[in-house]
Amino acid sequence: MSKARSRSKSRRKAEERRSAGGGFFGFIASPVVRRLLLIVVVVVLLYVLWEGMLRLFGYGLIIMGIALGWLIWLAWQRQFPVVQQRWNWVIGGVSLGLAIWGLLAFFPGQGVLREATLGGRFGQMIIGAPDALGGLRVTGLVVLGVVLVIPRQAWRAVKRLGSAVARGRRLLLEGIGRRRSVAPSRPTPVEVVQPDVTSPEAEAISGVEAKPGPAPSAPVWQSQHEPILTPGGWQLPPIDILEKPVEVKLDKDDIDQRARLIEEALASYGVEAKVVQANIGPTVTQFGVEPGWDKKYREVREKGRDGVYETRLEEVSRIRVRVERITSLSNDLSLALAAPSIRIEAPVPGASVVGIEVPNSVFGSVSLRSVIETAAFQKIRARSKLAIALGKGAGGEATAADLTRMPHLLIAGATGSGKTVCLNSVICCLLLHNSPDDVQFIMIDPKRVELVTFNGLPHLLAPVVVDSGRAVKAMRWLTYEMDNRYRQFAQAGARNIEGYNKDRPPGEQLPYLVLIIDELADLMLVAADEVEHTLCRLAQLARATGIHLVVATQRPSVDVVTGLIKANFPTRVSFAVTSQVDSRTILDMVGAEKLLGRGDMLYMPTEAAKPKRLQGTLVLDAELDRLVYFWGNQKQIEVRTVDFDEAGEGASGGQMAGPPDPLLQDAMRLAQEHKHISASFLQRRLHIGYPRAARLMESLEQAGLVETAQPGRQT
């Protein structure tokens, strides 16, 4: 027993000595101590080797430290698979780091770095020498890093740069070719100068009293642009005649706040919805609201682990919120947004959202030039001579149209809503791109104040018609011209004006005719039956002959805009009106009564099921004066004019008469058999109505078969 006890004691002492030694070495080998020792060793090495490393690497040590720290973080977080997925970012980052390192080598150092640069000797090795070649090396590293870090954006930028260079080269070649083609046969250049302030013409244009003074300098467009000449010798006006657009920027925070107010207001009425987009326009901002879900729940009781019953809600069904619940809250949303009125478009065509159009806090105008210079207008201009700029939509997108495809335009709106400005924009668009050989106008302005500005244009077939009786004669002449053109098409075997003009020289081509009527209601008061009949006949038949109508009225009532007129004018524009009845009359739906005025309009094209809200283009009076003076200064070229008074008398004398009445021969036989006949006599014998009998009597009188019927003398 004593031997066993002594052996156990000696074994215990040996284990105690072993455990004491193991504890010390275990403490030294612990992770915390090892990290501390590693930090101490690194600090000592940096202290000893600092000057040498600084001379070698310079301030690039900071880049090395950032890279080393990033590697330590990756190892700590075990994120090396991310490096494998984003290897291009790693290589691009290395390239950008070397570029920064090389850039430091261009600057001389101080102190320890006096012998080297801020980038050290390693930075000098990167650039080679601080000259142009070194700059190219740094630029190449930057380009390589950017391409590796953002390859898609870099590729898009390269494509845009290539397309811009190609476009510039194409425009340069086109300009050279145009100058070469025009130079040999260029006629006498038309001098376009600003009128002298002392001349009567300047008084007529500006409306102010002439004062002596120095003549102004030449217009800006005369020196900046090469004149564009047509085959007929006309010079087209440059785009610089119009003012440059000035855009109004809106506060994005205000837009975000309104989006939150819409969501909160709908939620307060139990409608779950979310604003998913905001299309900022010049006058209104359209918020795209995505309807949420109506969810139904049921209570479910379950026994928990502790034996206590718990109640939870389980979703039974979910139904999309009905659109009618959102549209019925228009007045409540107006109150929440403190807006005068809002318009809800449900749904927005082409999108699964409900559009809530809220007026902007700052109203912006849309200049005509800003729409003409857009790709949407130029695309239509490339295929049609009658391209017109209408305005910009709720999202700021430009909207243009082709008058030949409309083919006629009906404009309505209350006084001061922008109706006449829209007419001026249509006329200016046609004047900017067409000479009198291409487009001619007949303008009717019973108000005598709006369209008379265009009296100096060579495009006019006659001075602006301001008398209602003469306006009816002008419409008669236009109907006769339509019939005459159809006869010309039949002889030439052409179907329309495009086919007729295709193979003809410039001097023999037929121009487009555009009838502009500023106030239809006044004409309907004077001669409702004849005006309605003539308008409908022109609208039905005149499209193929190149005759198009643009009619405006400030009273869109059923006695002015009749059912026949509406049926023949499928393209309509409505500005702000006073009631829902007027809106239904012009657009067949409500909505125009909520417009804001000042050019805010609803545009209903032929192919659309719903109108589109636009902010119409604005043309200043100074722009109109410059455009009219530009064209009026080219009057040395002869332009044919028409006297509607003579044309109307000739038409009433039989030139525009239709085919002879089939009963005319019977009436002539009766006139030869009886000494005295009258309209009532023809009614009884031919079994016809009084209007037809009266027309037969007029034909017999013109033929000399009967004398003028006296009242009371009947057979």
TORROTI-255025 format. One record per residue (C-alpha): y, z, x; residue in three letters. Coordinates in pm, whole numbers, plus 32768, in hexadecimal, padded with zeros to 4 digits. Example, Ala and Ser with C-alpha at 12.3 -4.5 7.8 and 13.67 -1.06 7.14 Angstrom:
<nodes>
7E3E830C84CEALA
7F9682CA8557SER
</nodes>
This chain:
<nodes>
800080008000MET
80E98057811CSER
80AB7F0381BALYS
80F37E518075ALA
82367F128045ARG
82AA7EC381A7SER
82607D4F8176ARG
83217D46802FSER
844B7DF580CELYS
84507CFF81F1SER
84367BD980FBARG
85557C68802BARG
86327C90815ELYS
85E97B2881C9ALA
86447AA8806CGLU
87897B6F8073GLU
87E57ADB81C6ARG
878D797A8144ARG
885679A88005SER
89837A2380C6ALA
898078F381A9GLY
894478018085GLY
8A67788C7FBCGLY
8B60784580D2PHE
8AEB76E18109PHE
8AD276AA7F91GLY
8C3C77117F6BPHE
8CA27621807EILE
8BDD75067FD7ALA
8C70753D7E7BSER
8D3874147DE3PRO
8E8574CF7DDCVAL
8E7175307F49VAL
8E0773D47FADARG
8F32733A7EFCARG
901D74337F9BLEU
8F8D73E980F2LEU
8FB0727380B1LEU
911C729D804EILE
915E736D8185VAL
90BC72678263VAL
9186714F81BFVAL
92CC721181E5VAL
928272598353VAL
922F70EB8397LEU
9369707882E6LEU
943A716D83AFTYR
93A170FD84F5VAL
93986F8984ABLEU
94CF6F6F83CBTRP
95B46EB784BBGLU
94A96DBB8519GLY
944A6D7A83B0MET
95B86D59834FLEU
95F26C55845FARG
94BA6B9B83F2LEU
94E16BA38277PHE
964E6C03823BGLY
96A86C5980D4TYR
956C6BA6806FGLY
94CC6CFD808FLEU
95566D417F32ILE
94996C137EADILE
93606C897F61MET
938B6DE57ECEGLY
93AC6D597D6CILE
92756C847D9DALA
91B26DAB7E30LEU
92196E8B7D11GLY
91AE6D847C14TRP
90566D697CBDLEU
902D6EE37CB9ILE
90866EE87B45TRP
8F876DD67AFDLEU
8E7A6E997BB7ALA
8ED86FDB7B06TRP
8ED36F3C79ADGLN
8DAA6E5A79FEARG
8E676D22798CGLN
8DD06C297A80PHE
8D406B4E7963PRO
8EA86B0D78F8VAL
8EEF6A847A54VAL
8DD0698F7A2BGLN
8E58691878DDGLN
8FC168FE7956ARG
8F81687B7AB2TRP
90A267867A90ASN
919368A87A5DTRP
9117694C7B9DVAL
913F68117C6DILE
928F67C67BCCGLY
930769287C12GLY
929E69087D7FVAL
935B67BE7D96SER
949668557CFFLEU
947869857DE6GLY
946168A37F16LEU
959067E07E97ALA
965D69217E80ILE
95DE69867FD8TRP
964868398068GLY
979A68547FBELEU
97D6699D8072LEU
979C68EA81BCALA
98DE6822818BPHE
99B0695E81C0PHE
99DA6A028317PRO
99716B6C8340GLY
9A196C9E83D6GLN
99A06DC8849CGLY
982B6DAA84DBVAL
982F6C508436LEU
99416BD2851DARG
98446B0385DCGLU
97B06A76849AALA
98286A3B8333THR
98146B0281F2LEU
96C46A5F81B7GLY
96436AB88313GLY
957E69D283F1ARG
948C698C82D5PHE
95AD690A81FEGLY
96146828831DGLN
94B167A28328MET
94C6674D81B3ILE
9604667B81C9ILE
95DA65FE832DGLY
975065E18366ALA
987F66438292PRO
98DE64DC8241ASP
98AA63DD812BALA
973763C68175LEU
9715653C814AGLY
97CD65267FFFGLY
96DA641A7F8ALEU
95B664FD7FE4ARG
9646661C7F18VAL
968E65307DF3THR
952A64AF7DFFGLY
949F66117DF3LEU
957E66627CC7VAL
951365277C0CVAL
93A4656C7C58LEU
93C566D27BDAGLY
9475666E7A99VAL
9375655E7A4EVAL
925466517A81LEU
92EF676D79B7VAL
936F669D788BILE
92B8654F789DPRO
92F664E17733ARG
946B65217735GLN
948964797889ALA
93D36345780BTRP
94B3633076DAARG
95E8634A77B5ALA
9567622F7892VAL
95266156775ELYS
9684619876D5ARG
971E61457824LEU
965660027838GLY
96B45F9A76D6SER
98235FE97719ALA
98205F137854VAL
97725DF77799ALA
986A5E0F7679ARG
99915E067766GLY
99025CDA781CARG
98C35C2676D1ARG
9A255C6A7653LEU
9AB35BF1779ELEU
99EC5AAD778ALEU
9A4D5A7A761DGLU
9BBC5AAC7671GLY
9BA859B0778DILE
9AF158B676AEGLY
9BEC58E47594ARG
9D1258A6767BARG
9C6B576F7709ARG
9C1D56E575AESER
9D74572E751CVAL
9E4C56CA7645ALA
9E22554A762EPRO
9E77552F74BASER
9F5F5655748AARG
A07E560173A0PRO
A1DD567D73C7THR
A1BF57F873DFPRO
A24E58B772BDVAL
A35E59A37329GLU
A32A5AF7728CVAL
A44E5BDF72D1VAL
A4E35D0D722EGLN
A6015CB27142PRO
A7605CEE71BCASP
A7FD5E207122VAL
A9325D5470D0THR
A87D5C3F7011SER
A8545C306E96PRO
A6DA5C1E6EC1GLU
A6DC5D706F6AALA
A7A45E006E4AGLU
A6A55D776D53ALA
A5815E0C6E12ILE
A6105F5E6E6FSER
A6EE5F966D40GLY
A807602D6E13VAL
A9615FAE6E61GLU
A9735ED46F97ALA
AA325F6270BDLYS
AA925EAE71FBPRO
A9CD5F10732DGLY
A8E55E91743APRO
A7B55DCA73CAALA
A66C5E8C73E2PRO
A5655E2E74DFSER
A43D5D4F748EALA
A3275DE873BBPRO
A2105E9C746DVAL
A1005DB273EATRP
A1AD5C7D7477GLN
A1815CEB75E2SER
A02F5D9675D1GLN
9F555C957523HIS
9F0B5B27754EGLU
9F6C5A6C740EPRO
9E495A05732FILE
9E8058A872A4LEU
9DC4580A7183THR
9D6256977174PRO
9E7E5661707DGLY
9F8356DA7175GLY
9FB7583570E2TRP
9FCA596B71BBGLN
9F085A9A7140LEU
9FB15BED715DPRO
9F2C5CE17261PRO
9E9C5E317203ILE
9FC25EE172ADASP
A0985E8B717EILE
9FEC5FB670DCLEU
A0316118714EGLU
9F3561CD7228LYS
9E6A62D07167PRO
9EB36441718CVAL
9D856519713FGLU
9DA4667570A8VAL
9CB167757139LYS
9C286887705BLEU
9BC869E770BFASP
9A4D6A0670E3LYS
9A5B6B7C709FASP
9AFA6B366F4DASP
99DE6A426EFAILE
98D66B456F5CASP
99836C4F6E8CGLN
99866B6D6D59ARG
98136B256D89ALA
97CB6C9B6D87ARG
98A36CC96C50LEU
97DE6BBB6B99ILE
96916C606BEFGLU
97116DB96B8BGLU
97A86D396A44ALA
96656C8A69E0LEU
95966DBA6A40ALA
96736E9B696BSER
96176DC8683CTYR
94A56DD7688AGLY
948A6C7C6926VAL
93DD6C6F6A74GLU
94716B546B46ALA
94CD6B0A6CADLYS
95DD6A2E6D43VAL
952669466E32VAL
963F68546E8EGLN
97B768276E7DALA
984E66CA6E7EASN
99BE66EA6ED7ILE
9A9C65DA6E46GLY
9C13659E6E4FPRO
9C5066386CF8THR
9B1566F26C8FVAL
99EA678D6D3BTHR
989867546C9EGLN
97AC68796CC5PHE
963E68196CA4GLY
959069316BE4VAL
9415693F6BE4GLU
939069EF6AABPRO
92A76B146AEAGLY
91836B986A1FTRP
915D6C6368E2ASP
90426D526933LYS
8F786E1E683DLYS
8EC56F5D68A6TYR
8DD070516811ARG
8D8D71BD6863GLU
8C40720E6907VAL
8BC67377692BARG
8AE373C16A4DGLU
8A4575026AC6LYS
8AA675596C2AGLY
89D475FC6D37ARG
8A5A77526CE5ASP
89F3772A6B7AGLY
8B5676F06AF5VAL
8B9575BF6A1ATYR
8CA474D26A9AGLU
8D5773BE69DDTHR
8DAD72746A82ARG
8E3D71276A05LEU
8D686FF16A1AGLU
8DFD6E9469F3GLU
8D696DDE68C9VAL
8E276C9368C3SER
8F576BEA6955ARG
902A6AD868B2ILE
914A6A19694EARG
92A06A7C68C5VAL
9314698367BFARG
944168AD6818VAL
94E768F966CAGLU
95076A67672DARG
95DE6A036857ILE
96B368FF67A3THR
970269F36689SER
97A96ADE6783LEU
98BE69ED67EDSER
99D76AC3675EASN
99456C0167F5ASP
992E6B5A6949LEU
9A986AE76929SER
9AFB6C5068EBLEU
9A316CD16A12ALA
9AC06BCA6B00LEU
9C246BE16A76ALA
9C216A656A4EALA
9CE669A76943PRO
9BB068E468DESER
9A606889696FILE
997767696923ARG
97FC678E692BILE
9728665C6975GLU
95C366A56912ALA
9507662969C9PRO
95A965796AF1VAL
951B64156B05PRO
941D63FD6C1CGLY
940565746C5BALA
934D66956BB3SER
9487676D6B98VAL
959467B56A98VAL
96EE67506B13GLY
980A68446AD0ILE
9956679D6B25GLU
9A66689B6B78VAL
9BD068346BC5PRO
9C3D68716D2CASN
9D4F69676D7DSER
9E0468516E3BVAL
9E0C66F46DA3PHE
9DEF65D06E90GLY
9E4864646E52SER
9D7363386EAEVAL
9E3562236F56SER
9DD260BB6F14LEU
9DAC60757087ARG
9CAE618E70B8SER
9BC460E96FBAVAL
9BFD5F827030ILE
9B9A5FDF7194GLU
9A4C6075712ATHR
98FE5FC6714CALA
98C55FD36FD2ALA
99F65EF96F8EPHE
99BA5E0C70B2GLN
98545DD1703ELYS
98D05D596EEAILE
99F05C9A6F8AARG
98F95BD3705DALA
98535B3A6F2AARG
996D5B2B6E2CSER
9ADC5ACE6E27LYS
9B2A5BC06D0CLEU
9ACB5D0A6DB0ALA
9B995E2F6D31ILE
9BB55F956DB1ALA
9B99609D6CA3LEU
9BA561EC6D58GLY
9ACD63026DE4LYS
99C363CD6D32GLY
998965426D18ALA
98DE65426E6CGLY
99EE647A6F1AGLY
992663366F16GLU
99ED61F66EE8ALA
99AC61246DB1THR
99F85FB36D97ALA
99985EAA6C98ALA
997F5D326C6CASP
9A585CA96B53LEU
997C5B736B35THR
98545C4D6AD3ARG
990B5D3669E9MET
997A5C2B696EPRO
9AA15CC668B1HIS
9B405E1E68CBLEU
9BC95EFA67B6LEU
9CAB601B6822ILE
9D246133673DALA
9DDF6276676FGLY
9F03634466F5ALA
A06363156777THR
A086638968DFGLY
9F1263A66923SER
9F0A628F6A29GLY
9EBB615B695DLYS
9FD2607E69E5THR
9F8E60EF6B4BVAL
9E27607C6B1CCYS
9EA65F266AA9LEU
9F865F126BDCASN
9E5F5F686CBDSER
9D8C5E526C24VAL
9EA45D566C54ILE
9EE75DC56DBBCYS
9D775DA76E19CYS
9D755C3F6D9FLEU
9EC05BEC6E49LEU
9E525C766F9BLEU
9D295B8B6FBCHIS
9D7D5A576EEAASN
9E8459496EF8SER
9F0E58936DC4PRO
9E0657876E04ASP
9CF7588A6DC3ASP
9D7E596E6CB0VAL
9E9459446BB1GLN
9F1A5A3E6AB6PHE
9F9F5A476955ILE
A04B5B976921MET
A0B25C1B67CCILE
A18E5D5167C6ASP
A2205D9F6670PRO
A2B65EE266FELYS
A38F5E0C67E8ARG
A3955F0F6902VAL
A2435F1769B3GLU
A1D15DBA6A16LEU
A3275D196A3EVAL
A3195D896BABTHR
A22A5C676BEFPHE
A3175B586B74ASN
A34C5AD36CD4GLY
A1DE5A836D12LEU
A17259196D42PRO
A025597B6CA1HIS
A0C659896B47LEU
A091585D6A62LEU
A1D058C669B1ALA
A2C359E969C7PRO
A2445B2F693BVAL
A2305B0F67BFVAL
A2F05C266713VAL
A3115B9365B3ASP
A1EF5BD364C8SER
A20E5A82641AGLY
A20B59CB6566ARG
A0E05A9F65D2ALA
A0185A1164B0VAL
A07358B16524LYS
A00359086686ALA
9EB259776601MET
9E965833653AARG
9EDC576B6676TRP
9DD258306731LEU
9CD457DC6623THR
9D30566C6642TYR
9D0A568467BDGLU
9BB2571B6790MET
9B4355FC66B2ASP
9BD6550167A7ASN
9B16559C68C8ARG
99D1558C6806TYR
9A0B541967D5ARG
9A4553F0694AGLN
990554AF6996PHE
984253D068A8ALA
98C352966951GLN
987053206AACALA
971D53AB6A43GLY
977B55116AA9ALA
971E565169F6ARG
983A57306A6AASN
996C57376B48ILE
98A4578A6C81GLU
97CE56546C58GLY
98FF557F6C0ATYR
99C155F16D3FASN
989D55EF6E31LYS
98B354876EACASP
9A2454466E6FARG
9B3D54466F72PRO
9C3955666F65PRO
9D4254A16EA9GLY
9C5854446D88GLU
9BB855976D48GLN
9C0556536C07LEU
9CA557A96C38PRO
9C3858E46B86TYR
9D1A59486A64LEU
9D545AB96A1FVAL
9E025B2468DELEU
9EB05C7768FFILE
9F1F5D2367BCILE
9FD25E6D67EDASP
9FEB5ED96681GLU
9EF55E506585LEU
9F6F5F2B6466ALA
A0C05E776454ASP
A0165D24643ALEU
9F2C5DA2632CMET
A0585E136260LEU
A0F45CB7626FVAL
9FC35BDA6233ALA
9E875CA86218ALA
9DA25B9A6190ASP
9E005A8A6286GLU
9E095B7363B5VAL
9CB55C076362GLU
9C1C5AB26321HIS
9CAB5A1B6462THR
9C495B456539LEU
9AE65B4764B6CYS
9AC059CF64E6ARG
9B4159E4664BLEU
9A665B116699ALA
99315A616613GLN
995F590B66B2LEU
9A58591B67D1ALA
997E59BF68DBARG
98DD587E6955ALA
9A2F57CE696DTHR
9ABF58D36A5BGLY
9BA259756956ILE
9B9A5AF26951HIS
9C555BEE687DLEU
9CE65D4068DEVAL
9D6C5DE967A5VAL
9E135F3F6796ALA
9E8A60136673THR
9F1361706648GLN
9E98618D64E0ARG
9D1B617364DDPRO
9CF961826364SER
9C0D60B7628CVAL
9D225FD7620AASP
9D7D5F6F6370VAL
9C2F5F7F6425VAL
9B605EEB630DTHR
99E95ECD6305GLY
99F35D5C6366LEU
9AD15DA16494ILE
99F35EC16508LYS
98BC5DEC64E7ALA
994F5CE165C9ASN
99DE5DD166D0PHE
98AD5E8C6755PRO
99635F08688DTHR
9A6260126833ARG
9B41610F68E1VAL
9BC9623C682CSER
9CDB631B68B2PHE
9D4064636810ALA
9D59644A6692VAL
9DCF65416590THR
9C98657564BASER
9B21654964A9GLN
9B52643563A6VAL
9C0C635E64A2ASP
9B0263A565A8SER
99EF633664BCARG
9AB661FE6463THR
9AD1618365C9ILE
999262136666LEU
98B2625B6539ASP
989663C365B4MET
997064F565EEVAL
99F5655C6742GLY
9B37649A6775ALA
9BFD65A966C1GLU
9BA7669D67DELYS
9C3365C468F4LEU
9D53664A69C1LEU
9E3C651D69BDGLY
9EEF648D6AEFARG
9DE163896B2EGLY
9CB064566AC6ASP
9BD363626A07MET
9A7963146983LEU
99ED61C269EBTYR
98E06128690FMET
98465FF669BCPRO
976E5EFD6904THR
96245F6D699CGLU
965A60E76980ALA
95EB61C96865ALA
96EE62D768B1LYS
985462BE692EPRO
98A963206A91LYS
99D164006ADEARG
9AC563716BDCLEU
9C1C63B76C69GLN
9CD2626D6C47GLY
9D8861C66D65THR
9EFF61F66D8BLEU
9FEF60DA6DDCVAL
A153613B6E31LEU
A28160786DB9ASP
A2E1602C6F22ALA
A18C5F8C6F5CGLU
A1B75EB36E25LEU
A3105E446E96ASP
A2935DE56FF0ARG
A16D5D246F61LEU
A2405C656E63VAL
A3465C136F6ATYR
A2395B9D705DPHE
A1B25AA06F62TRP
A3065A446ED3GLY
A38359E6702EASN
A28658C57039GLN
A31F57FD6F1ALYS
A34756C06FE4GLN
A1EA56646F68ILE
A1EF55CB6E0BGLU
A13856906CFBVAL
A10556056BA0ARG
A19056CB6A7BTHR
A14356BD6908VAL
A23556CE67E4ASP
A178579066DBPHE
A276573665CEASP
A22E55C265EFGLU
A0BB56026617ALA
A0B856D664DDGLY
A17055CC6412GLU
A08554BF6490GLY
9F5955926439ALA
9FDC55D362DDSER
A014545B62B6GLY
9EA4541062DCGLY
9E545421644FGLN
9D85555A6420MET
9CFE54FB62C9ALA
9B8C5514629AGLY
9AA754046211PRO
9B17536060C8PRO
9AAA53FD5F82ASP
997453525EEDPRO
9A2753475D9ALEU
9B5952955E28LEU
9AD7513F5DBFGLN
9A9D51BB5C5AASP
9BFC524D5C55ALA
9C8E51035CCDMET
9BD0504B5BBBARG
9C5C51395AB4LEU
9DBB51095B43ALA
9D994F915B1AGLN
9D0E4FA959B8GLU
9E1150A15932HIS
9F86508D594ALYS
9FCA51FF5976HIS
9ED552FD5A06ILE
9EF654655A7ASER
9E2B55725B24ALA
9DB5560059D5SER
9D4C54A1596CPHE
9C7654815AA5LEU
9BE555D95A5EGLN
9B6E556E5904ARG
9AEB54185963ARG
9A47546F5AB3LEU
99D755CF5A51HIS
9A7256745B86ILE
9B56579A5BC9GLY
9CCE57945BDETYR
9CED57B45D62PRO
9C0D56845D96ARG
9CC355C35C88ALA
9E1356165D2AALA
9D9555985E7CARG
9D2254555DD8LEU
9E7A542D5D38MET
9F1E54545E8EGLU
9E3A53475F1ESER
9E8F525D5DFFLEU
A003529B5E30GLU
9FE4524F5FA6GLN
9F2C510E5F50ALA
A04550A75E5BGLY
9F6350925D2ALEU
A01A519A5C5FVAL
A17552255C51GLU
A1CC538F5C83THR
A14D54495B52ALA
A25E54D25A74GLN
A233562159CAPRO
A1BE55FF5865GLY
A15D548B5880ARG
9FE6547D5852GLN
9F09537D57B2THR
</nodes>
